[in-house]
Amino acid sequence: MTATAVEARGLGKQYRRRGRPALDDCSFRLPAGRVCALVGPNGAGKSTLLALAAGLTRPDAGHLTVLGGPPGAARDRVAHVAQEKPLYPQLTVADTLRLGRELNPGRWDAATAERVVAEGGLDEHSRVRSLSGGQRTRVALALALGKRPELMLLDEPMADLDPLARHRLMAELMTAAGEHGTTVVISSHILSELEHTCDHVLLVDGGRVRLAGGTEELLAAHTLLTGPIAELDPHTVVESRTTGRQLTALVRREGPLNPVWTTSTPSLEELLMAHLRASEAPALLTPDAAVTA
């Protein structure tokens, strides 16, 4: 079996201010070297999961291993970019990169970090507090990439960047993942962009894992049906709707399909949106994402 980057067993996390758990009995496995899209609605537990993996907080139930050990033990091999992009506001851009180098001796990739900053046209003498949200994002990602981690945890990292900057930085992430075998977990609401960059999916909703596995395997397990209204049994129906006499349904096949239907493979965005709309649909974890006894 491929090495494991992150594995959760019955993971749970409860915050006092919330009526329901942020995470509830989550179990999944993320193979090393994957670029994983972490998706779900607001409040689904995505940020909590990333914070747990980064060792910033502890679970209330279950177990979590990161790069083969407790999350805190792997901190020097993990880069985490949180939504708020925490940086020292009084430092200059140059000082921030220098701090990254000092905190990561023997691992620091100065050329990559400096290139990410330079491509944004940032003045290295500017203080972080004077930067725009998008510029701070670029500095935070420069730190993460410069660390050359084995695992990158990115929480909505590019929400405040313009489309061109998102495209360029996503390409930088993919290059790092390809060259160094970095495992990347990226939380984002921009589903159309994830389809072309991610080869693994983890969908969390209501604190639980709803989908997990390789993108190709998950797509192959589902079929989009269109045609006249007909019985959908014995297939597992994720979502179905009718318009007049026309049926459209996303199913997991359980045997032959009725020839009256036109069939196609859904796009990743169609698959994820269907599961987000149909919260009652049964969960699906592919074999490489399921936790074995």
C-alpha positions as a LaTeX table, in Angstrom:
\begin{tabular}{lrrr}
\hline
Residue & $x$ (\AA) & $y$ (\AA) & $z$ (\AA) \\
\hline
Met1 & 0.00 & 0.00 & 0.00 \\
Thr2 & 1.15 & 3.54 & $-0.75$ \\
Ala3 & 2.58 & 5.46 & 2.21 \\
Thr4 & 0.02 & 7.42 & 4.20 \\
Ala5 & 0.21 & 11.18 & 4.69 \\
Val6 & $-2.83$ & 11.61 & 6.95 \\
Glu7 & $-5.02$ & 9.01 & 8.63 \\
Ala8 & $-8.02$ & 9.67 & 10.87 \\
Arg9 & $-9.86$ & 7.06 & 12.94 \\
Gly10 & $-13.10$ & 8.10 & 14.61 \\
Leu11 & $-11.88$ & 11.69 & 14.77 \\
Gly12 & $-14.07$ & 14.08 & 16.74 \\
Lys13 & $-13.82$ & 17.70 & 17.82 \\
Gln14 & $-16.34$ & 19.74 & 19.83 \\
Tyr15 & $-16.25$ & 23.48 & 20.52 \\
Arg16 & $-18.21$ & 24.75 & 23.50 \\
Arg17 & $-19.80$ & 27.57 & 21.53 \\
Arg18 & $-21.26$ & 25.17 & 18.96 \\
Gly19 & $-24.30$ & 23.00 & 19.49 \\
Arg20 & $-23.00$ & 20.18 & 17.30 \\
Pro21 & $-19.50$ & 18.75 & 16.88 \\
Ala22 & $-17.19$ & 20.40 & 14.38 \\
Leu23 & $-16.05$ & 16.87 & 13.47 \\
Asp24 & $-17.89$ & 13.69 & 14.33 \\
Asp25 & $-16.51$ & 10.16 & 13.91 \\
Cys26 & $-14.37$ & 10.98 & 10.86 \\
Ser27 & $-12.32$ & 8.14 & 9.44 \\
Phe28 & $-10.30$ & 8.35 & 6.23 \\
Arg29 & $-6.85$ & 7.80 & 4.76 \\
Leu30 & $-4.96$ & 10.19 & 2.49 \\
Pro31 & $-2.14$ & 8.50 & 0.53 \\
Ala32 & 1.13 & 10.38 & 0.34 \\
Gly33 & 1.91 & 12.37 & $-2.78$ \\
Arg34 & $-1.70$ & 13.26 & $-3.60$ \\
Val35 & $-3.11$ & 16.71 & $-4.28$ \\
Cys36 & $-6.33$ & 16.59 & $-2.29$ \\
Ala37 & $-9.32$ & 18.91 & $-2.65$ \\
Leu38 & $-10.93$ & 19.42 & 0.75 \\
Val39 & $-14.46$ & 20.63 & 0.05 \\
Gly40 & $-17.68$ & 21.25 & 1.92 \\
Pro41 & $-20.03$ & 24.06 & 2.93 \\
Asn42 & $-19.12$ & 26.73 & 5.46 \\
Gly43 & $-19.03$ & 25.25 & 8.96 \\
Ala44 & $-18.53$ & 21.71 & 7.67 \\
Gly45 & $-15.35$ & 21.16 & 9.70 \\
Lys46 & $-12.69$ & 21.76 & 7.03 \\
Ser47 & $-10.70$ & 24.37 & 8.97 \\
Thr48 & $-10.91$ & 22.26 & 12.12 \\
Leu49 & $-9.56$ & 19.24 & 10.28 \\
Leu50 & $-6.63$ & 21.24 & 8.88 \\
Ala51 & $-5.85$ & 22.74 & 12.30 \\
Leu52 & $-5.83$ & 19.27 & 13.83 \\
Ala53 & $-3.50$ & 17.96 & 11.13 \\
Ala54 & $-1.20$ & 20.94 & 11.68 \\
Gly55 & $-1.01$ & 20.16 & 15.40 \\
Leu56 & $-2.58$ & 23.47 & 16.40 \\
Thr57 & $-5.35$ & 21.83 & 18.40 \\
Arg58 & $-6.16$ & 18.38 & 19.73 \\
Pro59 & $-9.09$ & 16.09 & 18.97 \\
Asp60 & $-11.68$ & 15.28 & 21.62 \\
Ala61 & $-12.20$ & 11.77 & 20.23 \\
Gly62 & $-10.45$ & 9.32 & 17.95 \\
His63 & $-6.93$ & 9.36 & 16.59 \\
Leu64 & $-5.06$ & 11.29 & 13.91 \\
Thr65 & $-1.66$ & 10.47 & 12.47 \\
Val66 & 0.30 & 12.79 & 10.18 \\
Leu67 & 3.31 & 11.50 & 8.24 \\
Gly68 & 3.34 & 8.40 & 10.40 \\
Gly69 & 3.17 & 10.01 & 13.84 \\
Pro70 & 1.30 & 12.48 & 16.05 \\
Pro71 & 0.57 & 15.79 & 14.28 \\
Gly72 & 2.83 & 17.83 & 16.57 \\
Ala73 & 5.79 & 15.56 & 15.97 \\
Ala74 & 5.66 & 16.25 & 12.23 \\
Arg75 & 5.44 & 20.03 & 12.51 \\
Asp76 & 8.83 & 20.66 & 10.92 \\
Arg77 & 7.72 & 18.69 & 7.83 \\
Val78 & 4.29 & 20.34 & 7.54 \\
Ala79 & 3.34 & 23.78 & 6.20 \\
His80 & $-0.03$ & 25.24 & 7.16 \\
Val81 & $-1.56$ & 28.36 & 5.65 \\
Ala82 & $-4.65$ & 29.36 & 7.61 \\
Gln83 & $-7.49$ & 31.52 & 6.28 \\
Glu84 & $-6.34$ & 34.57 & 8.24 \\
Lys85 & $-2.72$ & 34.24 & 6.94 \\
Pro86 & $-1.05$ & 34.95 & 10.32 \\
Leu87 & 2.17 & 36.87 & 9.79 \\
Tyr88 & 4.16 & 39.30 & 11.94 \\
Pro89 & 2.81 & 42.71 & 10.84 \\
Gln90 & 5.85 & 44.70 & 11.95 \\
Leu91 & 8.31 & 42.66 & 9.87 \\
Thr92 & 9.24 & 43.53 & 6.32 \\
Val93 & 8.79 & 41.03 & 3.50 \\
Ala94 & 12.55 & 40.40 & 3.48 \\
Asp95 & 12.56 & 39.91 & 7.28 \\
Thr96 & 9.68 & 37.45 & 6.97 \\
Leu97 & 11.56 & 35.32 & 4.45 \\
Arg98 & 14.69 & 35.54 & 6.57 \\
Leu99 & 12.66 & 34.26 & 9.53 \\
Gly100 & 11.43 & 31.38 & 7.40 \\
Arg101 & 15.04 & 30.50 & 6.56 \\
Glu102 & 16.13 & 30.62 & 10.23 \\
Leu103 & 13.22 & 28.48 & 11.38 \\
Asn104 & 13.82 & 25.85 & 8.71 \\
Pro105 & 17.57 & 25.22 & 8.60 \\
Gly106 & 18.64 & 22.66 & 6.05 \\
Arg107 & 15.25 & 22.69 & 4.31 \\
Trp108 & 14.75 & 26.27 & 3.19 \\
Asp109 & 14.30 & 26.83 & $-0.55$ \\
Ala110 & 15.21 & 30.50 & $-0.82$ \\
Ala111 & 14.95 & 30.59 & $-4.61$ \\
Thr112 & 11.32 & 29.43 & $-4.61$ \\
Ala113 & 10.25 & 31.73 & $-1.76$ \\
Glu114 & 11.89 & 34.76 & $-3.35$ \\
Arg115 & 10.41 & 33.96 & $-6.76$ \\
Val116 & 6.87 & 33.75 & $-5.37$ \\
Val117 & 7.31 & 37.16 & $-3.73$ \\
Ala118 & 8.98 & 38.73 & $-6.76$ \\
Glu119 & 6.25 & 37.55 & $-9.16$ \\
Gly120 & 3.79 & 39.59 & $-7.11$ \\
Gly121 & 5.85 & 42.75 & $-7.58$ \\
Leu122 & 6.30 & 43.12 & $-3.81$ \\
Asp123 & 8.87 & 45.51 & $-2.38$ \\
Glu124 & 10.97 & 43.43 & 0.01 \\
His125 & 11.29 & 46.46 & 2.30 \\
Ser126 & 7.51 & 46.83 & 2.74 \\
Arg127 & 6.14 & 45.90 & 6.13 \\
Val128 & 3.55 & 43.14 & 6.24 \\
Arg129 & 0.98 & 45.43 & 7.85 \\
Ser130 & 1.06 & 47.67 & 4.76 \\
Leu131 & 0.27 & 44.84 & 2.32 \\
Ser132 & $-3.11$ & 44.09 & 0.80 \\
Gly133 & $-4.88$ & 40.83 & 1.54 \\
Gly134 & $-3.72$ & 39.29 & $-1.72$ \\
Gln135 & $-0.12$ & 40.38 & $-1.10$ \\
Arg136 & $-0.14$ & 38.86 & 2.39 \\
Thr137 & $-1.45$ & 35.66 & 0.85 \\
Arg138 & 1.50 & 35.62 & $-1.53$ \\
Val139 & 3.97 & 36.06 & 1.34 \\
Ala140 & 2.28 & 33.29 & 3.35 \\
Leu141 & 2.44 & 30.92 & 0.38 \\
Ala142 & 6.09 & 31.89 & $-0.21$ \\
Leu143 & 6.83 & 30.79 & 3.36 \\
Ala144 & 4.94 & 27.55 & 2.89 \\
Leu145 & 6.65 & 26.68 & $-0.40$ \\
Gly146 & 10.06 & 27.81 & 0.84 \\
Lys147 & 9.82 & 25.38 & 3.73 \\
Arg148 & 9.70 & 22.56 & 1.15 \\
Pro149 & 7.38 & 20.50 & 3.34 \\
Glu150 & 6.28 & 16.93 & 2.89 \\
Leu151 & 2.69 & 18.00 & 3.59 \\
Met152 & 1.03 & 21.33 & 2.77 \\
Leu153 & $-2.27$ & 22.22 & 4.45 \\
Leu154 & $-3.93$ & 25.17 & 2.71 \\
Asp155 & $-7.16$ & 26.66 & 4.06 \\
Glu156 & $-8.87$ & 28.77 & 1.37 \\
Pro157 & $-5.42$ & 30.04 & 0.41 \\
Met158 & $-6.32$ & 32.01 & $-2.71$ \\
Ala159 & $-9.74$ & 33.44 & $-1.98$ \\
Asp160 & $-8.44$ & 37.03 & $-2.05$ \\
Leu161 & $-6.29$ & 36.69 & $-5.18$ \\
Asp162 & $-7.27$ & 37.73 & $-8.66$ \\
Pro163 & $-7.76$ & 34.93 & $-11.23$ \\
Leu164 & $-4.35$ & 35.37 & $-12.86$ \\
Ala165 & $-2.51$ & 35.29 & $-9.54$ \\
Arg166 & $-4.53$ & 32.21 & $-8.48$ \\
His167 & $-3.60$ & 30.47 & $-11.71$ \\
Arg168 & 0.11 & 31.22 & $-11.32$ \\
Leu169 & 0.32 & 30.24 & $-7.67$ \\
Met170 & $-1.67$ & 27.07 & $-8.27$ \\
Ala171 & 0.84 & 26.18 & $-10.97$ \\
Glu172 & 3.64 & 26.79 & $-8.46$ \\
Leu173 & 1.95 & 24.44 & $-5.99$ \\
Met174 & 1.52 & 21.75 & $-8.62$ \\
Thr175 & 5.16 & 22.08 & $-9.64$ \\
Ala176 & 6.28 & 21.68 & $-6.03$ \\
Ala177 & 4.04 & 18.66 & $-5.58$ \\
Gly178 & 5.35 & 17.05 & $-8.75$ \\
Glu179 & 9.04 & 17.74 & $-8.18$ \\
His180 & 9.22 & 16.88 & $-4.49$ \\
Gly181 & 6.34 & 14.44 & $-4.02$ \\
Thr182 & 4.63 & 16.89 & $-1.67$ \\
Thr183 & 1.19 & 15.96 & $-0.40$ \\
Val184 & $-1.13$ & 18.95 & $-0.72$ \\
Val185 & $-4.50$ & 19.40 & 0.97 \\
Ile186 & $-6.26$ & 22.48 & $-0.33$ \\
Ser187 & $-9.60$ & 23.72 & 0.93 \\
Ser188 & $-11.50$ & 25.79 & $-1.61$ \\
His189 & $-15.00$ & 26.74 & $-2.76$ \\
Ile190 & $-13.83$ & 27.22 & $-6.36$ \\
Leu191 & $-14.74$ & 23.73 & $-7.53$ \\
Ser192 & $-14.03$ & 24.34 & $-11.20$ \\
Glu193 & $-10.37$ & 25.11 & $-10.46$ \\
Leu194 & $-9.91$ & 22.04 & $-8.30$ \\
Glu195 & $-11.00$ & 19.71 & $-11.10$ \\
His196 & $-7.88$ & 20.44 & $-13.13$ \\
Thr197 & $-5.38$ & 20.29 & $-10.27$ \\
Cys198 & $-6.48$ & 17.72 & $-7.68$ \\
Asp199 & $-6.26$ & 13.94 & $-7.97$ \\
His200 & $-7.93$ & 13.18 & $-4.63$ \\
Val201 & $-11.11$ & 14.42 & $-2.96$ \\
Leu202 & $-12.23$ & 14.69 & 0.64 \\
Leu203 & $-15.76$ & 16.03 & 1.02 \\
Val204 & $-16.80$ & 16.92 & 4.57 \\
Asp205 & $-20.32$ & 17.97 & 5.50 \\
Gly206 & $-21.86$ & 18.30 & 8.95 \\
Gly207 & $-18.59$ & 17.22 & 10.52 \\
Arg208 & $-18.57$ & 13.86 & 8.70 \\
Val209 & $-16.75$ & 12.47 & 5.69 \\
Arg210 & $-19.15$ & 12.07 & 2.77 \\
Leu211 & $-16.75$ & 11.31 & $-0.08$ \\
Ala212 & $-13.10$ & 10.32 & $-0.04$ \\
Gly213 & $-10.83$ & 8.86 & $-2.66$ \\
Gly214 & $-9.05$ & 9.32 & $-5.93$ \\
Thr215 & $-10.82$ & 11.70 & $-8.30$ \\
Glu216 & $-10.89$ & 9.24 & $-11.20$ \\
Glu217 & $-12.19$ & 6.41 & $-9.00$ \\
Leu218 & $-14.97$ & 8.54 & $-7.56$ \\
Leu219 & $-16.04$ & 9.80 & $-10.96$ \\
Ala220 & $-15.99$ & 6.28 & $-12.41$ \\
Ala221 & $-18.23$ & 5.08 & $-9.58$ \\
His222 & $-20.99$ & 7.50 & $-10.60$ \\
Thr223 & $-23.11$ & 7.86 & $-13.72$ \\
Leu224 & $-25.20$ & 10.81 & $-14.83$ \\
Leu225 & $-28.51$ & 9.66 & $-16.34$ \\
Thr226 & $-30.90$ & 11.68 & $-18.47$ \\
Gly227 & $-34.02$ & 10.53 & $-20.27$ \\
Pro228 & $-37.66$ & 9.57 & $-19.71$ \\
Ile229 & $-38.86$ & 8.91 & $-16.18$ \\
Ala230 & $-38.15$ & 5.30 & $-15.26$ \\
Glu231 & $-37.46$ & 3.17 & $-12.20$ \\
Leu232 & $-34.01$ & 3.84 & $-10.70$ \\
Asp233 & $-33.75$ & 0.66 & $-8.62$ \\
Pro234 & $-31.44$ & $-1.11$ & $-7.87$ \\
His235 & $-28.98$ & 1.77 & $-8.30$ \\
Thr236 & $-27.92$ & 3.96 & $-5.38$ \\
Val237 & $-29.41$ & 7.37 & $-6.11$ \\
Val238 & $-27.35$ & 10.36 & $-5.02$ \\
Glu239 & $-29.67$ & 12.98 & $-6.53$ \\
Ser240 & $-32.56$ & 12.96 & $-8.97$ \\
Arg241 & $-34.90$ & 15.59 & $-10.37$ \\
Thr242 & $-37.60$ & 15.70 & $-13.00$ \\
Thr243 & $-38.56$ & 18.43 & $-15.42$ \\
Gly244 & $-41.81$ & 17.60 & $-17.13$ \\
Arg245 & $-41.26$ & 14.08 & $-18.44$ \\
Gln246 & $-37.48$ & 14.30 & $-18.31$ \\
Leu247 & $-35.42$ & 12.63 & $-15.58$ \\
Thr248 & $-31.91$ & 13.65 & $-14.57$ \\
Ala249 & $-30.18$ & 11.57 & $-11.91$ \\
Leu250 & $-26.74$ & 10.92 & $-10.50$ \\
Val251 & $-26.39$ & 7.29 & $-9.42$ \\
Arg252 & $-23.90$ & 4.70 & $-8.32$ \\
Arg253 & $-24.46$ & 1.76 & $-10.63$ \\
Glu254 & $-25.66$ & $-1.52$ & $-9.17$ \\
Gly255 & $-26.03$ & $-3.62$ & $-12.29$ \\
Pro256 & $-27.15$ & $-2.92$ & $-15.89$ \\
Leu257 & $-28.60$ & 0.47 & $-16.79$ \\
Asn258 & $-31.97$ & 0.91 & $-18.47$ \\
Pro259 & $-31.28$ & 1.53 & $-22.19$ \\
Val260 & $-33.87$ & 4.35 & $-22.28$ \\
Trp261 & $-31.38$ & 6.59 & $-20.49$ \\
Thr262 & $-28.55$ & 8.60 & $-21.96$ \\
Thr263 & $-25.50$ & 8.13 & $-19.75$ \\
Ser264 & $-22.37$ & 10.17 & $-19.15$ \\
Thr265 & $-19.60$ & 10.54 & $-16.60$ \\
Pro266 & $-20.18$ & 13.58 & $-14.37$ \\
Ser267 & $-17.62$ & 16.32 & $-14.02$ \\
Leu268 & $-16.01$ & 16.72 & $-10.61$ \\
Glu269 & $-18.03$ & 19.89 & $-10.02$ \\
Glu270 & $-21.29$ & 18.07 & $-10.88$ \\
Leu271 & $-20.37$ & 15.20 & $-8.56$ \\
Leu272 & $-19.50$ & 17.43 & $-5.62$ \\
Met273 & $-22.49$ & 19.73 & $-6.04$ \\
Ala274 & $-24.86$ & 16.76 & $-6.17$ \\
His275 & $-23.48$ & 15.36 & $-2.93$ \\
Leu276 & $-23.60$ & 18.77 & $-1.26$ \\
Arg277 & $-27.25$ & 19.20 & $-2.26$ \\
Ala278 & $-28.18$ & 15.65 & $-1.21$ \\
Ser279 & $-26.93$ & 15.39 & 2.36 \\
Glu280 & $-28.86$ & 12.14 & 2.84 \\
Ala281 & $-26.87$ & 10.30 & 0.15 \\
Pro282 & $-24.77$ & 7.45 & 1.58 \\
Ala283 & $-21.08$ & 8.11 & 2.06 \\
Leu284 & $-18.52$ & 6.60 & $-0.31$ \\
Leu285 & $-14.83$ & 5.99 & 0.40 \\
Thr286 & $-12.73$ & 4.28 & $-2.25$ \\
Pro287 & $-10.42$ & 1.45 & $-1.11$ \\
Asp288 & $-7.32$ & 3.66 & $-0.99$ \\
Ala289 & $-9.13$ & 6.19 & 1.21 \\
Ala290 & $-10.80$ & 3.75 & 3.61 \\
Val291 & $-9.20$ & 2.99 & 6.96 \\
Thr292 & $-8.51$ & $-0.70$ & 7.44 \\
Ala293 & $-8.66$ & $-2.51$ & 10.75 \\
\hline
\end{tabular}
